Amino acid sequence: MRQLARVVEVHGERATVSSSRRSMCEGCVKSGGCGHCDLSGIIASNRAMQAEALNPIGAKPGELVELESDSARVLGYAALVFLLPIAVCALFWFLGSRLFGEGIPGVIAAAVGFALTFFGIALFDRFLGKKTPRITIVRRVTDPESLGYLSAESVDRE
């Protein structure tokens, strides 16, 4: 997966980069003609997000760069955050219903499983997920439009 970003700080072989959150309608040729853009505006945020990236090209603060991340890893993290809590919730509901009876005990067990999943994800992120940046700066960008991006302004939104 590739995305535009602006380098904010450099610390040795790593850099802090800032990029706008992308909406599902970014780059769409219909530009709001389909009605989905209203939903995208409600769900998506135009705030910038910051991340730590490997900087093998030696990009400097203020430069516009293209980032690359492993798509499989991004999809794996999405599954971890969205699918795992639902699966654990269902499992805890099943176990709670079988062990303590159907109804309220199953619902309480499901809520506990749901909460424990996010606690586990937070621990994973804190201790294992941030050891090495999973994003790499692959090149400096002087003309975003030539690479198929809308513009540099889409990176600088806050």
ZILINSUL-V587803 format. One record per residue. RES is the residue in three letters. SS is DSSP state (helix for helix, strand for strand, loop for the rest). PSI is psi as a letter, one per 40 degrees, with the letter a starting at -180 (* if undefined). D_CENTER is the distance of its C-alpha to the mean C-alpha in Angstrom with 2 decimals. Layout:
res:RES ss:SS psi:PSI d_center:D_CENTER
res:RES ss:SS psi:PSI d_center:D_CENTER
//
This chain:
res:MET ss:loop psi:h d_center:11.45
res:ARG ss:strand psi:i d_center:12.65
res:GLN ss:strand psi:i d_center:11.86
res:LEU ss:strand psi:i d_center:14.16
res:ALA ss:strand psi:i d_center:13.98
res:ARG ss:strand psi:h d_center:16.80
res:VAL ss:strand psi:h d_center:17.96
res:VAL ss:strand psi:d d_center:18.61
res:GLU ss:strand psi:i d_center:20.31
res:VAL ss:strand psi:h d_center:21.60
res:HIS ss:strand psi:g d_center:22.54
res:GLY ss:loop psi:b d_center:24.47
res:GLU ss:loop psi:e d_center:22.51
res:ARG ss:strand psi:i d_center:19.11
res:ALA ss:strand psi:i d_center:17.76
res:THR ss:strand psi:h d_center:15.50
res:VAL ss:strand psi:i d_center:13.88
res:SER ss:strand psi:h d_center:12.85
res:SER ss:strand psi:i d_center:11.19
res:SER ss:strand psi:i d_center:11.12
res:ARG ss:loop psi:h d_center:8.50
res:ARG ss:loop psi:h d_center:9.75
res:SER ss:loop psi:i d_center:11.76
res:MET ss:loop psi:e d_center:13.27
res:CYS ss:loop psi:e d_center:16.52
res:GLU ss:loop psi:h d_center:15.77
res:GLY ss:loop psi:e d_center:18.61
res:CYS ss:loop psi:h d_center:20.45
res:VAL ss:loop psi:e d_center:24.20
res:LYS ss:loop psi:d d_center:25.19
res:SER ss:loop psi:f d_center:23.73
res:GLY ss:loop psi:e d_center:23.86
res:GLY ss:loop psi:e d_center:26.82
res:CYS ss:loop psi:e d_center:25.33
res:GLY ss:loop psi:e d_center:24.45
res:HIS ss:helix psi:d d_center:20.80
res:CYS ss:helix psi:d d_center:19.87
res:ASP ss:helix psi:d d_center:21.12
res:LEU ss:helix psi:d d_center:18.70
res:SER ss:helix psi:d d_center:15.77
res:GLY ss:helix psi:d d_center:17.02
res:ILE ss:helix psi:d d_center:17.16
res:ILE ss:helix psi:d d_center:13.73
res:ALA ss:loop psi:i d_center:11.71
res:SER ss:loop psi:i d_center:12.12
res:ASN ss:loop psi:e d_center:13.66
res:ARG ss:loop psi:i d_center:12.93
res:ALA ss:strand psi:i d_center:11.91
res:MET ss:strand psi:i d_center:9.22
res:GLN ss:strand psi:i d_center:10.59
res:ALA ss:strand psi:i d_center:9.96
res:GLU ss:strand psi:h d_center:12.76
res:ALA ss:strand psi:i d_center:13.85
res:LEU ss:strand psi:i d_center:17.03
res:ASN ss:loop psi:g d_center:19.59
res:PRO ss:loop psi:e d_center:22.30
res:ILE ss:loop psi:e d_center:23.61
res:GLY ss:loop psi:f d_center:24.37
res:ALA ss:loop psi:i d_center:22.60
res:LYS ss:loop psi:i d_center:23.87
res:PRO ss:loop psi:h d_center:22.54
res:GLY ss:loop psi:e d_center:22.42
res:GLU ss:loop psi:i d_center:22.03
res:LEU ss:strand psi:h d_center:19.79
res:VAL ss:strand psi:i d_center:18.13
res:GLU ss:strand psi:h d_center:16.25
res:LEU ss:strand psi:i d_center:13.43
res:GLU ss:strand psi:h d_center:13.09
res:SER ss:strand psi:i d_center:10.88
res:ASP ss:loop psi:h d_center:12.19
res:SER ss:helix psi:d d_center:11.24
res:ALA ss:helix psi:d d_center:12.78
res:ARG ss:helix psi:d d_center:10.77
res:VAL ss:helix psi:d d_center:7.36
res:LEU ss:helix psi:d d_center:9.48
res:GLY ss:helix psi:d d_center:11.00
res:TYR ss:helix psi:d d_center:8.21
res:ALA ss:helix psi:d d_center:7.62
res:ALA ss:helix psi:d d_center:11.39
res:LEU ss:helix psi:d d_center:11.64
res:VAL ss:helix psi:d d_center:10.02
res:PHE ss:helix psi:d d_center:11.62
res:LEU ss:helix psi:d d_center:14.70
res:LEU ss:helix psi:d d_center:15.98
res:PRO ss:helix psi:d d_center:16.74
res:ILE ss:helix psi:d d_center:18.66
res:ALA ss:helix psi:d d_center:20.54
res:VAL ss:helix psi:d d_center:21.49
res:CYS ss:helix psi:d d_center:22.52
res:ALA ss:helix psi:d d_center:24.76
res:LEU ss:helix psi:d d_center:26.18
res:PHE ss:helix psi:d d_center:27.06
res:TRP ss:helix psi:d d_center:28.61
res:PHE ss:helix psi:d d_center:30.68
res:LEU ss:helix psi:d d_center:31.81
res:GLY ss:helix psi:d d_center:32.51
res:SER ss:helix psi:d d_center:34.50
res:ARG ss:helix psi:d d_center:36.51
res:LEU ss:helix psi:d d_center:37.25
res:PHE ss:helix psi:e d_center:37.82
res:GLY ss:loop psi:i d_center:38.63
res:GLU ss:loop psi:i d_center:36.91
res:GLY ss:loop psi:b d_center:35.78
res:ILE ss:helix psi:d d_center:34.61
res:PRO ss:helix psi:d d_center:34.28
res:GLY ss:helix psi:d d_center:31.88
res:VAL ss:helix psi:d d_center:29.73
res:ILE ss:helix psi:d d_center:29.80
res:ALA ss:helix psi:d d_center:28.91
res:ALA ss:helix psi:d d_center:25.93
res:ALA ss:helix psi:d d_center:24.69
res:VAL ss:helix psi:d d_center:25.26
res:GLY ss:helix psi:d d_center:23.36
res:PHE ss:helix psi:d d_center:20.37
res:ALA ss:helix psi:d d_center:20.46
res:LEU ss:helix psi:d d_center:21.11
res:THR ss:helix psi:d d_center:18.08
res:PHE ss:helix psi:d d_center:15.75
res:PHE ss:helix psi:d d_center:18.13
res:GLY ss:helix psi:d d_center:17.84
res:ILE ss:helix psi:d d_center:14.06
res:ALA ss:helix psi:d d_center:14.46
res:LEU ss:helix psi:d d_center:17.28
res:PHE ss:helix psi:d d_center:15.53
res:ASP ss:helix psi:d d_center:12.76
res:ARG ss:helix psi:d d_center:15.64
res:PHE ss:helix psi:d d_center:18.07
res:LEU ss:helix psi:d d_center:16.63
res:GLY ss:helix psi:e d_center:12.96
res:LYS ss:loop psi:e d_center:13.66
res:LYS ss:loop psi:d d_center:16.89
res:THR ss:loop psi:h d_center:16.04
res:PRO ss:loop psi:i d_center:13.35
res:ARG ss:loop psi:e d_center:11.74
res:ILE ss:strand psi:h d_center:11.53
res:THR ss:strand psi:h d_center:14.95
res:ILE ss:strand psi:h d_center:16.67
res:VAL ss:strand psi:d d_center:18.84
res:ARG ss:strand psi:i d_center:21.01
res:ARG ss:strand psi:i d_center:22.16
res:VAL ss:loop psi:h d_center:22.07
res:THR ss:loop psi:d d_center:25.14
res:ASP ss:loop psi:g d_center:25.00
res:PRO ss:helix psi:d d_center:21.59
res:GLU ss:helix psi:d d_center:23.51
res:SER ss:helix psi:d d_center:25.11
res:LEU ss:helix psi:e d_center:21.82
res:GLY ss:loop psi:e d_center:20.93
res:TYR ss:loop psi:i d_center:18.69
res:LEU ss:loop psi:d d_center:19.98
res:SER ss:loop psi:i d_center:20.81
res:ALA ss:loop psi:d d_center:20.06
res:GLU ss:helix psi:d d_center:20.17
res:SER ss:helix psi:d d_center:16.86
res:VAL ss:helix psi:d d_center:15.32
res:ASP ss:helix psi:e d_center:17.56
res:ARG ss:loop psi:i d_center:16.84
res:GLU ss:loop psi:* d_center:16.51
//
